[in-house]
């Protein structure tokens, strides 16, 4: 397999990004991503940390 740099479909790169813990720039806590469903049934990913 020829190496052409990292692409979005690179599984290794995605795994590496997932393993890194995101920290909030305001409070410094770990950022949690939660799935919220609105009353109309739309799903949204929300980042939760310092209730900002």
N, C-alpha and C positions, 0 to 999 in steps of 0.2 A: 504494500500500500504506500503510495507516494504521500510525503508529508507536505502540506501546503499551508501550514499554520493552523491556528485553532479556528474552528467554525462553530456556529450555533448548534450544529448537529453532532458535535464531538461529545460523546458520552462521558469521556474522562474529564473534560473541562466542566461539564454540567455537574458531575459528581463532586468535583473540587469546589465549585461555587456553593453547592448545597451544604458541604461539610463546614464551610466557614460560617461562623455565627454572626448575624447582623446585629449591630448595636445602634441604639438610637442616638442621633447627634445632639439631642436636647438633654435627655436624662441619663444616657449611657447604659440603660437596661437592655436586655435581650429583646429583640423585636419579634413578636409572635404574629404569624399570619393566620387569620381565622376566616372561615367561609361564612358569610352572612347572607340570609335570604330575605329580600324585602317583601312587603305585603303583596306586591304585584307578582311575586314569584321569580324575580330576577336574582341570580346568584352573583355575589360580589366578593372579591378577596379583600380583606381589610387588614392593615398592619396595626397591631395593638402594642403599646408599651406604656407611655406616660399619659394616656387619655388626652392626647393633643389633637 
